[in-house]
């Protein structure tokens, strides 16, 4: 939809979110010449997660909808926590989600000289000063929202002295923490962010782009808004926690007399059974609770990608949850629903047995193997069919047999007939057990006239189960992933414990499985539906002689009924 189409009907207008309403009003009033220029500004201090995906879709999506531009800008103001690894991962994630920033890749470090000049301008206006208090003392003197803070004893230095000290900070004459540059905004504001905030701190640390050129670095709050201004961002869209920072950003813009972007806050994504803090995600990685940032249990974009999520499913998820002004918690089942919906249309169906039980078809020829037709995807007419081999001995799921079944049990049991998917009707005639009573093998007979799973005489067989031929199947490692936390709110903990006490010990179960031979050439990141079991993705480390499948999601969808 282009800009001129966007307001053609009341129905379309009603469907706009509050940010789109603001933008359309700005365009109507020709604010900023009717242009729309957004940005996605991550800090390169970790891998992006599903919450960032929402912001990516929003910022790039708005630019596309209104024929505008969206920058990718890295707010790289803290060299002690940032790295090229994080920069590269962020670019990969944004591209994978389907967005492109063309030639508009920027960094806060691109503007270090300009930001330094801005700081000097504030000093010359008597609006900033060099403070010798350490971080602990600055924090202690800040006061409370109900009680004013105490002014720094260095607050009333002359402009000349502040300029000299700031230049010496830049030259590296002081150690880390010995000096800061603070704004002179006052110490009695009820907004704690407005109480003489720190603008620059000393960090003798190598920067991933500027090397050792700088030993003073702007604080995020000083750099962020000014970078938006430098890039002529018209709509600076950020999450609600930045609402209390806006008066400070406005103060900087006013005192520096520079272009003023319009900041608009929206509710960040919160999801149950999930943590959305990069600090916590880093903790899980560094302390070995997960196997890296792209562990499929992680809510990171790379983790979801490795698990088998598609960019289309994540974009659809972002569209469904929409944009709101109030914080709420989204059910992770909705995200799972979105990937099911997408993979249902795309994923090739195959048969795989993840908990095998041996079945011997006693009246089937000993050395015979036949090929049966199987449908690749009933949702895609162009997907065609494939051949699956069938022989005397097969594997079925242990869960598909019960020796003493309850009423209305339609799978395999003694004397009961069941349909093998694409194959034949079979009936259990005998159960073989180990000395300790465990069922290890089932004997059955088959009806040769029921080839293809069709009833030769009109009799009804209600149960259909999947299988693989032991003579032709391929052994594979299957990783069954579950939610990373056992509680909807991971912070719901007993006194003295933290969110990690709610980690799910059963979030990963690795099993030996058997899959049909059509998967012998399965390539990393290809996606399949194991019939009746779930959706699976070939792991990035999978090889032809060592197949590894990650379960993306089960087939059960609790959200489908809710959304209808």
C-alpha angles and dihedrals in degrees: 000000000000126000097261091051095049098086101036097113140029089234092056091045092052091054094058119106119231093263092053089049090055092047094048091050089050091050091048090052091044091237109174087009090297090292126141118208119168134168141205105221112186124173107235093228099108145355120293121255136201090278090060088049089062090053092046092052091046099048098040091038094054092048090052094045094052098039090249138127134263123200126208105219127176112212092211102170100131113063093182092069104028132085145170088249090065093045092053093046092052093051090049092051095049092049092046090054087058104258133122130196094195107203095341101102108137139168133205084232087065086069102043092114092049092046090050089052089050089054091050090051091054091049091051090051090053090247099116136041141184112252126198096197115115123238094263093053093046089053093046092051094048092086124203133291087263097040126055119239128242121257118245114255086232095054097101100052115137121263090246093053092047092050091050094048093046091052090049090050088055091049091055099248094138134059126243110289096012095106139015133182112234133189117242097229100132137265101242103068115122085224105083091204089064096059104105094298122204113258101179135019132187116252119168091199132123114253119221091235109019097039112201097335091109132042095174120066132190118245116247093250092055096044102040102064094038091052088053088052094048090052092047092238107183098193116031101195117192141151126278097261088072093060091091089049093057096084089056093048089049090049091054092048092049095047093045092044094223136138112300117221116204110247115212121183127208134179114275120233114269117181131185121247087023142095117217101190118111088208091057093043089052088050091054090051098044094044093050100244088129133024100252137305092300095052103138090234091063122094089226117123090240090049092051090046092052090047090057105262114148126224089237092057092050093047089050090049090052090050094049096049090047128186123303139174095221127069117247139158120250119213110244086219088074091059089048090050091054094054091046090052092051098042091046088067097042113027120098113234117238136162121248130164113211098177104034129206119182118239123190116199098209099195095046116103111268101231100028126118122177132183120234130196117250129185114242097205125349089200092060118056091193094055092084127190139294137204121254120190122235128195144160097281122047140166123237130177114277087227089062093067130064123175092203106026127192122239116291091023105148102180128086121313136144110302093001123118124224136179120244108217110261090350133067146311112265132189126204113240104165142015121213118204136188120242090267092054100259115144107241104162140019126207119210142167124224134214107235090200092063096069112155090026093282124142110243096199104026096262116150122241109181101187125074121183135179127239146167131222112249090213093059110020125112125231114235140175111241121194113205108203125196133176115305094228131046096213129062088229109041089196091064095104142144119261112283094023132095137212092282089070086071096056111130111244088199095052090113128035118173117203139175108245138175124229134186117271094250086081095062090102097039110146128217114278094017112137129222141172112231097212113253091357112069147268119306136187126207106245119244090242095049117124134190092256093039111040115192124187126190117206107235097186140329122254094247111101118189092177098058094080092043094056097047 
